[in-house]
Amino acid sequence: MSEITNELIADAGDRMKKSVESTRHEFGTVRTGRASTGLLDRIVVDYYGAPTPLKQMATISAPEARLLTVQPYDQSSIKAIEKAIMESDVGLTPNNDGKLIRLGIPELNEERRRELVKVVRHIAEEGRVAIRNIRRDCMHDLRELKNEGEVGADDEKRAESELQKLTDARVHDLDEALKAKEAEILEV
């Protein structure tokens, strides 16, 4: 394979790896039986008309296995934070004493576990789509290089085959992460 195709494949590989990592991070925002500050990573608060990530507005901690606390930097934003948590898909009810918001993490029932598995599968599917999009973009670039005469047909075929192997490997990594997350959710 030529240097150009090698660079394209390496770039696609890096981007696919980042997609897998991003998906794993998204998995961390899905609740299992224990408290994790990552649960609130996706929550965005309407702060004076600007959508602001919760983690930029408050200190989030997990003092106990089944409790999360949210301490806003600006006390006047406590109602907005509470509202954002209520409207999110984390399924937690905030309790506020004026200074601190407490979020008790209840045991997951069977129905909620199944819902969470669906959420995780959806996140995994988005990750697979991202990986396939990277593959499609790279294939497009390879065809352009062949049409411009910068690489031969053989090089293009070899690069496409390499790219497919890379894609399959990354999708496999994603599926393994999904299996692990599903097991974690369904574990009683």
Phi and psi restraints in degrees (value plus and minus 20) as a CYANA .aco file:
   2 SER   PHI    -100.2   -60.2
   2 SER   PSI     149.4   189.4
   3 GLU   PHI     -83.9   -43.9
   3 GLU   PSI     -58.6   -18.6
   4 ILE   PHI     -82.3   -42.3
   4 ILE   PSI     -67.6   -27.6
   5 THR   PHI     -85.7   -45.7
   5 THR   PSI     -58.0   -18.0
   6 ASN   PHI     -80.3   -40.3
   6 ASN   PSI     -62.3   -22.3
   7 GLU   PHI     -83.6   -43.6
   7 GLU   PSI     -62.5   -22.5
   8 LEU   PHI     -80.0   -40.0
   8 LEU   PSI     -66.8   -26.8
   9 ILE   PHI     -83.4   -43.4
   9 ILE   PSI     -62.8   -22.8
  10 ALA   PHI     -83.2   -43.2
  10 ALA   PSI     -62.6   -22.6
  11 ASP   PHI     -82.6   -42.6
  11 ASP   PSI     -65.6   -25.6
  12 ALA   PHI     -80.9   -40.9
  12 ALA   PSI     -60.8   -20.8
  13 GLY   PHI     -80.9   -40.9
  13 GLY   PSI     -64.0   -24.0
  14 ASP   PHI     -81.9   -41.9
  14 ASP   PSI     -65.1   -25.1
  15 ARG   PHI     -86.0   -46.0
  15 ARG   PSI     -56.8   -16.8
  16 MET   PHI     -85.8   -45.8
  16 MET   PSI     -60.9   -20.9
  17 LYS   PHI     -79.4   -39.4
  17 LYS   PSI     -63.4   -23.4
  18 LYS   PHI     -82.7   -42.7
  18 LYS   PSI     -57.2   -17.2
  19 SER   PHI     -82.7   -42.7
  19 SER   PSI     -62.9   -22.9
  20 VAL   PHI     -83.3   -43.3
  20 VAL   PSI     -65.2   -25.2
  21 GLU   PHI     -81.4   -41.4
  21 GLU   PSI     -63.2   -23.2
  22 SER   PHI     -81.3   -41.3
  22 SER   PSI     -62.2   -22.2
  23 THR   PHI     -85.2   -45.2
  23 THR   PSI     -61.5   -21.5
  24 ARG   PHI     -80.1   -40.1
  24 ARG   PSI     -60.1   -20.1
  25 HIS   PHI     -83.0   -43.0
  25 HIS   PSI     -62.6   -22.6
  26 GLU   PHI     -80.1   -40.1
  26 GLU   PSI     -60.0   -20.0
  27 PHE   PHI     -77.0   -37.0
  27 PHE   PSI     -57.1   -17.1
  28 GLY   PHI     -83.1   -43.1
  28 GLY   PSI     -41.4    -1.4
  29 THR   PHI    -105.3   -65.3
  29 THR   PSI     -23.8    16.2
  30 VAL   PHI    -113.4   -73.4
  30 VAL   PSI     110.7   150.7
  31 ARG   PHI     -92.3   -52.3
  31 ARG   PSI     116.0   156.0
  32 THR   PHI    -135.3   -95.3
  32 THR   PSI    -178.4  -138.4
  33 GLY   PHI     -91.9   -51.9
  33 GLY   PSI     -35.3     4.7
  34 ARG   PHI    -136.9   -96.9
  34 ARG   PSI     138.5   178.5
  35 ALA   PHI     -92.2   -52.2
  35 ALA   PSI     115.5   155.5
  36 SER   PHI    -165.7  -125.7
  36 SER   PSI     113.8   153.8
  37 THR   PHI     -84.2   -44.2
  37 THR   PSI     -41.0    -1.0
  38 GLY   PHI     -85.0   -45.0
  38 GLY   PSI     -38.7     1.3
  39 LEU   PHI     -78.8   -38.8
  39 LEU   PSI     -51.4   -11.4
  40 LEU   PHI    -117.3   -77.3
  40 LEU   PSI     -12.5    27.5
  41 ASP   PHI     -81.3   -41.3
  41 ASP   PSI     -53.7   -13.7
  42 ARG   PHI    -104.7   -64.7
  42 ARG   PSI     -26.2    13.8
  43 ILE   PHI     -97.7   -57.7
  43 ILE   PSI     108.8   148.8
  44 VAL   PHI    -139.3   -99.3
  44 VAL   PSI     110.6   150.6
  45 VAL   PHI    -125.1   -85.1
  45 VAL   PSI     119.1   159.1
  46 ASP   PHI    -100.4   -60.4
  46 ASP   PSI      79.8   119.8
  47 TYR   PHI    -129.6   -89.6
  47 TYR   PSI      85.7   125.7
  48 TYR   PHI      30.1    70.1
  48 TYR   PSI      26.0    66.0
  49 GLY   PHI      62.2   102.2
  49 GLY   PSI     -25.2    14.8
  50 ALA   PHI    -131.0   -91.0
  50 ALA   PSI     107.5   147.5
  51 PRO   PHI     -88.3   -48.3
  51 PRO   PSI      98.3   138.3
  52 THR   PHI    -145.3  -105.3
  52 THR   PSI     111.9   151.9
  53 PRO   PHI     -80.7   -40.7
  53 PRO   PSI     116.7   156.7
  54 LEU   PHI     -75.0   -35.0
  54 LEU   PSI     -60.2   -20.2
  55 LYS   PHI     -86.3   -46.3
  55 LYS   PSI     -32.1     7.9
  56 GLN   PHI    -110.4   -70.4
  56 GLN   PSI     -28.9    11.1
  57 MET   PHI    -130.3   -90.3
  57 MET   PSI     -30.9     9.1
  58 ALA   PHI    -175.4  -135.4
  58 ALA   PSI     141.8   181.8
  59 THR   PHI    -111.9   -71.9
  59 THR   PSI     104.3   144.3
  60 ILE   PHI    -131.1   -91.1
  60 ILE   PSI     108.8   148.8
  61 SER   PHI    -161.2  -121.2
  61 SER   PSI     142.1   182.1
  62 ALA   PHI    -140.5  -100.5
  62 ALA   PSI      63.9   103.9
  63 PRO   PHI     -88.8   -48.8
  63 PRO   PSI     -45.3    -5.3
  64 GLU   PHI    -153.9  -113.9
  64 GLU   PSI     149.0   189.0
  65 ALA   PHI     -83.9   -43.9
  65 ALA   PSI     -47.7    -7.7
  66 ARG   PHI    -140.5  -100.5
  66 ARG   PSI       8.4    48.4
  67 LEU   PHI    -163.7  -123.7
  67 LEU   PSI     113.7   153.7
  68 LEU   PHI    -136.5   -96.5
  68 LEU   PSI     122.4   162.4
  69 THR   PHI    -141.6  -101.6
  69 THR   PSI     123.7   163.7
  70 VAL   PHI    -144.6  -104.6
  70 VAL   PSI      96.5   136.5
  71 GLN   PHI    -132.4   -92.4
  71 GLN   PSI      85.5   125.5
  72 PRO   PHI     -86.7   -46.7
  72 PRO   PSI     123.9   163.9
  73 TYR   PHI     -90.8   -50.8
  73 TYR   PSI     -54.9   -14.9
  74 ASP   PHI    -132.1   -92.1
  74 ASP   PSI      90.7   130.7
  75 GLN   PHI     -77.8   -37.8
  75 GLN   PSI     -48.7    -8.7
  76 SER   PHI     -90.6   -50.6
  76 SER   PSI     -32.9     7.1
  77 SER   PHI    -110.4   -70.4
  77 SER   PSI     -19.3    20.7
  78 ILE   PHI     -79.0   -39.0
  78 ILE   PSI     -59.4   -19.4
  79 LYS   PHI     -86.3   -46.3
  79 LYS   PSI     -62.5   -22.5
  80 ALA   PHI     -83.5   -43.5
  80 ALA   PSI     -59.9   -19.9
  81 ILE   PHI     -85.2   -45.2
  81 ILE   PSI     -65.5   -25.5
  82 GLU   PHI     -78.5   -38.5
  82 GLU   PSI     -64.4   -24.4
  83 LYS   PHI     -82.3   -42.3
  83 LYS   PSI     -63.9   -23.9
  84 ALA   PHI     -82.4   -42.4
  84 ALA   PSI     -59.5   -19.5
  85 ILE   PHI     -86.8   -46.8
  85 ILE   PSI     -62.0   -22.0
  86 MET   PHI     -81.9   -41.9
  86 MET   PSI     -59.9   -19.9
  87 GLU   PHI    -102.1   -62.1
  87 GLU   PSI     -29.9    10.1
  88 SER   PHI     -99.6   -59.6
  88 SER   PSI     156.2   196.2
  89 ASP   PHI    -115.3   -75.3
  89 ASP   PSI      -5.2    34.8
  90 VAL   PHI     -96.1   -56.1
  90 VAL   PSI     -39.2     0.8
  91 GLY   PHI      51.4    91.4
  91 GLY   PSI      13.0    53.0
  92 LEU   PHI    -137.4   -97.4
  92 LEU   PSI     125.9   165.9
  93 THR   PHI    -124.1   -84.1
  93 THR   PSI      99.8   139.8
  94 PRO   PHI     -95.9   -55.9
  94 PRO   PSI     126.1   166.1
  95 ASN   PHI    -145.1  -105.1
  95 ASN   PSI     101.0   141.0
  96 ASN   PHI    -144.4  -104.4
  96 ASN   PSI     120.5   160.5
  97 ASP   PHI    -129.2   -89.2
  97 ASP   PSI      -0.8    39.2
  98 GLY   PHI      77.0   117.0
  98 GLY   PSI     -48.2    -8.2
  99 LYS   PHI    -139.4   -99.4
  99 LYS   PSI     -51.0   -11.0
 100 LEU   PHI    -155.7  -115.7
 100 LEU   PSI     120.4   160.4
 101 ILE   PHI    -125.3   -85.3
 101 ILE   PSI     107.1   147.1
 102 ARG   PHI    -126.4   -86.4
 102 ARG   PSI     116.9   156.9
 103 LEU   PHI    -143.6  -103.6
 103 LEU   PSI      87.3   127.3
 104 GLY   PHI     -98.4   -58.4
 104 GLY   PSI     115.5   155.5
 105 ILE   PHI    -119.2   -79.2
 105 ILE   PSI      85.1   125.1
 106 PRO   PHI     -95.3   -55.3
 106 PRO   PSI     141.8   181.8
 107 GLU   PHI     -81.9   -41.9
 107 GLU   PSI     124.3   164.3
 108 LEU   PHI    -103.3   -63.3
 108 LEU   PSI     112.2   152.2
 109 ASN   PHI    -107.7   -67.7
 109 ASN   PSI     150.3   190.3
 110 GLU   PHI     -77.8   -37.8
 110 GLU   PSI     -63.5   -23.5
 111 GLU   PHI     -83.0   -43.0
 111 GLU   PSI     -65.2   -25.2
 112 ARG   PHI     -84.9   -44.9
 112 ARG   PSI     -57.6   -17.6
 113 ARG   PHI     -80.3   -40.3
 113 ARG   PSI     -63.1   -23.1
 114 ARG   PHI     -84.1   -44.1
 114 ARG   PSI     -60.7   -20.7
 115 GLU   PHI     -80.3   -40.3
 115 GLU   PSI     -64.6   -24.6
 116 LEU   PHI     -85.6   -45.6
 116 LEU   PSI     -55.2   -15.2
 117 VAL   PHI     -83.3   -43.3
 117 VAL   PSI     -60.0   -20.0
 118 LYS   PHI     -82.9   -42.9
 118 LYS   PSI     -62.3   -22.3
 119 VAL   PHI     -80.3   -40.3
 119 VAL   PSI     -65.9   -25.9
 120 VAL   PHI     -84.7   -44.7
 120 VAL   PSI     -59.7   -19.7
 121 ARG   PHI     -84.2   -44.2
 121 ARG   PSI     -57.7   -17.7
 122 HIS   PHI     -84.2   -44.2
 122 HIS   PSI     -64.1   -24.1
 123 ILE   PHI     -80.6   -40.6
 123 ILE   PSI     -62.4   -22.4
 124 ALA   PHI     -84.1   -44.1
 124 ALA   PSI     -60.1   -20.1
 125 GLU   PHI     -83.9   -43.9
 125 GLU   PSI     -59.4   -19.4
 126 GLU   PHI     -81.9   -41.9
 126 GLU   PSI     -58.5   -18.5
 127 GLY   PHI     -83.7   -43.7
 127 GLY   PSI     -62.8   -22.8
 128 ARG   PHI     -82.4   -42.4
 128 ARG   PSI     -62.3   -22.3
 129 VAL   PHI     -81.4   -41.4
 129 VAL   PSI     -62.4   -22.4
 130 ALA   PHI     -80.2   -40.2
 130 ALA   PSI     -62.8   -22.8
 131 ILE   PHI     -84.1   -44.1
 131 ILE   PSI     -63.1   -23.1
 132 ARG   PHI     -85.9   -45.9
 132 ARG   PSI     -54.0   -14.0
 133 ASN   PHI     -85.1   -45.1
 133 ASN   PSI     -59.8   -19.8
 134 ILE   PHI     -82.5   -42.5
 134 ILE   PSI     -63.0   -23.0
 135 ARG   PHI     -80.6   -40.6
 135 ARG   PSI     -65.7   -25.7
 136 ARG   PHI     -81.1   -41.1
 136 ARG   PSI     -65.0   -25.0
 137 ASP   PHI     -80.5   -40.5
 137 ASP   PSI     -63.0   -23.0
 138 CYS   PHI     -86.3   -46.3
 138 CYS   PSI     -61.4   -21.4
 139 MET   PHI     -79.4   -39.4
 139 MET   PSI     -62.2   -22.2
 140 HIS   PHI     -80.5   -40.5
 140 HIS   PSI     -66.1   -26.1
 141 ASP   PHI     -81.8   -41.8
 141 ASP   PSI     -60.6   -20.6
 142 LEU   PHI     -82.2   -42.2
 142 LEU   PSI     -63.1   -23.1
 143 ARG   PHI     -84.1   -44.1
 143 ARG   PSI     -59.3   -19.3
 144 GLU   PHI     -82.7   -42.7
 144 GLU   PSI     -63.2   -23.2
 145 LEU   PHI     -81.1   -41.1
 145 LEU   PSI     -59.8   -19.8
 146 LYS   PHI     -87.4   -47.4
 146 LYS   PSI     -63.4   -23.4
 147 ASN   PHI     -84.6   -44.6
 147 ASN   PSI     -52.5   -12.5
 148 GLU   PHI    -101.6   -61.6
 148 GLU   PSI     -25.4    14.6
 149 GLY   PHI      61.4   101.4
 149 GLY   PSI      -6.5    33.5
 150 GLU   PHI    -101.6   -61.6
 150 GLU   PSI     -44.6    -4.6
 151 VAL   PHI    -153.6  -113.6
 151 VAL   PSI     131.3   171.3
 152 GLY   PHI    -104.0   -64.0
 152 GLY   PSI     150.1   190.1
 153 ALA   PHI     -82.1   -42.1
 153 ALA   PSI     -58.2   -18.2
 154 ASP   PHI     -83.6   -43.6
 154 ASP   PSI     -66.0   -26.0
 155 ASP   PHI     -79.3   -39.3
 155 ASP   PSI     -62.0   -22.0
 156 GLU   PHI     -81.9   -41.9
 156 GLU   PSI     -66.0   -26.0
 157 LYS   PHI     -81.0   -41.0
 157 LYS   PSI     -65.6   -25.6
 158 ARG   PHI     -81.5   -41.5
 158 ARG   PSI     -63.0   -23.0
 159 ALA   PHI     -84.9   -44.9
 159 ALA   PSI     -60.4   -20.4
 160 GLU   PHI     -82.9   -42.9
 160 GLU   PSI     -60.2   -20.2
 161 SER   PHI     -86.6   -46.6
 161 SER   PSI     -61.9   -21.9
 162 GLU   PHI     -78.7   -38.7
 162 GLU   PSI     -66.1   -26.1
 163 LEU   PHI     -81.6   -41.6
 163 LEU   PSI     -60.5   -20.5
 164 GLN   PHI     -84.8   -44.8
 164 GLN   PSI     -61.5   -21.5
 165 LYS   PHI     -80.8   -40.8
 165 LYS   PSI     -63.3   -23.3
 166 LEU   PHI     -81.6   -41.6
 166 LEU   PSI     -65.5   -25.5
 167 THR   PHI     -80.4   -40.4
 167 THR   PSI     -67.8   -27.8
 168 ASP   PHI     -79.7   -39.7
 168 ASP   PSI     -60.9   -20.9
 169 ALA   PHI     -84.3   -44.3
 169 ALA   PSI     -64.5   -24.5
 170 ARG   PHI     -87.0   -47.0
 170 ARG   PSI     -60.4   -20.4
 171 VAL   PHI     -84.1   -44.1
 171 VAL   PSI     -56.9   -16.9
 172 HIS   PHI     -83.0   -43.0
 172 HIS   PSI     -64.7   -24.7
 173 ASP   PHI     -76.5   -36.5
 173 ASP   PSI     -63.9   -23.9
 174 LEU   PHI     -83.1   -43.1
 174 LEU   PSI     -64.1   -24.1
 175 ASP   PHI     -83.0   -43.0
 175 ASP   PSI     -57.6   -17.6
 176 GLU   PHI     -83.8   -43.8
 176 GLU   PSI     -63.4   -23.4
 177 ALA   PHI     -82.9   -42.9
 177 ALA   PSI     -59.1   -19.1
 178 LEU   PHI     -82.9   -42.9
 178 LEU   PSI     -65.8   -25.8
 179 LYS   PHI     -77.9   -37.9
 179 LYS   PSI     -64.8   -24.8
 180 ALA   PHI     -83.3   -43.3
 180 ALA   PSI     -62.8   -22.8
 181 LYS   PHI     -87.3   -47.3
 181 LYS   PSI     -61.3   -21.3
 182 GLU   PHI     -80.5   -40.5
 182 GLU   PSI     -63.7   -23.7
 183 ALA   PHI     -81.4   -41.4
 183 ALA   PSI     -61.2   -21.2
 184 GLU   PHI     -83.1   -43.1
 184 GLU   PSI     -60.9   -20.9
 185 ILE   PHI     -88.0   -48.0
 185 ILE   PSI     -63.8   -23.8
 186 LEU   PHI    -100.2   -60.2
 186 LEU   PSI     -32.3     7.7
 187 GLU   PHI     -85.8   -45.8
 187 GLU   PSI     105.6   145.6
